Amino acid sequence: MFEATWARPEHELMASSREAALESVVDIHTFDPDQLSRIALRNGCVDVSTVTEELTASWFGWPVRTFEASVKTDALGWGWANFAFGTWKRLETLDRKILSKVVPDEFFYNVCITGVAP
């Protein structure tokens, strides 16, 4: 019953699994913010800064997106969307306001870098 109502067709799930396997090879998040800053400075940028984001938010977000990819579009409804996005926002706030002050930058999922080329 679950499969007929919620699950995506088998061929879509197989394609998604192949894409996920490829993503684990090409989507590598091993950015060292200090190293990125040094690269930018070596290449002539000034006023370089980095900001990291998503520690616990990414721990929550990846499994949620994986689950969402396995069910039919719109099968989960507005309640699920509110739960998933609301939880991600709360965790992102925790990451930004508290954990970013105590956890080393290189453990965060994303790093944003800005600089000015004179």
C-alpha positions as CSV (number, residue, x, y, z in Angstrom):
1,M,0.0,0.0,0.0
2,F,2.8,2.5,1.0
3,E,4.6,1.8,-2.2
4,A,1.7,2.4,-4.5
5,T,0.6,5.6,-2.7
6,W,3.9,7.2,-1.7
7,A,6.9,5.7,-3.4
8,R,8.3,6.9,-6.7
9,P,8.4,4.3,-9.5
10,E,11.3,1.8,-9.3
11,H,13.1,3.3,-12.3
12,E,13.1,6.8,-10.7
13,L,14.5,5.4,-7.5
14,M,17.3,3.5,-9.3
15,A,18.2,6.7,-11.3
16,S,18.3,8.6,-8.0
17,S,20.6,6.1,-6.4
18,R,23.0,6.3,-9.4
19,E,23.0,10.1,-9.1
20,A,23.6,9.9,-5.4
21,A,26.6,7.7,-5.9
22,L,28.0,10.2,-8.4
23,E,27.4,13.1,-6.0
24,S,29.4,11.4,-3.3
25,V,32.4,11.6,-5.7
26,V,32.0,15.1,-7.1
27,D,30.3,17.1,-4.3
28,I,33.1,17.1,-1.8
29,H,32.9,19.7,1.0
30,T,36.4,19.8,2.5
31,F,36.9,23.5,2.4
32,D,39.3,25.1,4.8
33,P,38.2,28.7,5.2
34,D,41.7,29.9,6.1
35,Q,43.2,28.2,3.1
36,L,40.6,29.7,0.8
37,S,41.4,33.1,2.2
38,R,45.1,32.6,1.6
39,I,44.4,31.6,-2.0
40,A,42.3,34.7,-2.6
41,L,45.0,36.9,-1.1
42,R,47.8,35.3,-3.1
43,N,45.7,36.0,-6.2
44,G,45.5,39.7,-5.5
45,C,42.2,40.1,-3.6
46,V,41.9,42.4,-0.7
47,D,39.3,42.7,2.1
48,V,39.0,38.9,2.0
49,S,36.6,37.3,4.5
50,T,34.9,33.9,4.9
51,V,31.7,32.8,6.7
52,T,30.7,29.2,7.3
53,E,27.2,27.9,7.5
54,E,25.3,24.7,8.1
55,L,26.6,22.2,10.7
56,T,23.6,20.7,12.4
57,A,21.3,22.1,9.6
58,S,23.2,20.0,7.1
59,W,23.0,16.9,9.3
60,F,19.3,17.3,9.3
61,G,18.9,18.5,5.7
62,W,20.6,15.7,3.9
63,P,18.5,12.9,5.3
64,V,15.3,14.9,4.8
65,R,16.2,15.6,1.1
66,T,17.0,11.9,0.6
67,F,13.7,10.9,2.0
68,E,11.8,13.5,0.0
69,A,13.5,12.3,-3.2
70,S,12.1,8.8,-2.5
71,V,8.5,9.8,-2.4
72,K,6.1,11.1,-5.1
73,T,6.1,14.8,-5.7
74,D,3.5,16.5,-3.3
75,A,2.9,13.3,-1.4
76,L,4.1,14.7,1.9
77,G,2.0,17.9,2.0
78,W,2.2,21.2,3.8
79,G,2.6,19.8,7.3
80,W,5.8,18.0,6.2
81,A,7.1,21.1,4.5
82,N,6.6,23.2,7.6
83,F,8.3,20.6,9.7
84,A,11.3,20.2,7.4
85,F,11.9,23.8,6.6
86,G,11.1,25.0,10.2
87,T,13.5,22.5,11.7
88,W,16.2,23.4,9.2
89,K,15.7,27.1,10.0
90,R,16.0,26.5,13.8
91,L,19.1,24.4,13.3
92,E,20.7,27.0,11.0
93,T,20.0,29.6,13.7
94,L,21.7,27.4,16.3
95,D,24.7,26.9,13.9
96,R,25.0,30.6,13.2
97,K,24.4,32.1,16.7
98,I,26.0,29.5,18.9
99,L,28.0,26.7,17.2
100,S,29.9,29.0,14.9
101,K,31.4,30.5,18.0
102,V,32.7,27.2,19.4
103,V,33.1,24.8,16.5
104,P,36.1,25.2,14.2
105,D,35.1,26.6,10.8
106,E,36.3,23.7,8.8
107,F,33.6,21.4,10.3
108,F,30.8,23.4,8.7
109,Y,29.2,22.2,5.4
110,N,29.5,25.5,3.4
111,V,31.9,28.3,3.3
112,C,31.2,31.6,1.6
113,I,34.2,33.8,0.6
114,T,34.2,37.4,-0.4
115,G,37.0,39.6,-1.5
116,V,37.7,42.6,-3.7
117,A,40.0,42.6,-6.7
118,P,41.6,46.1,-6.8
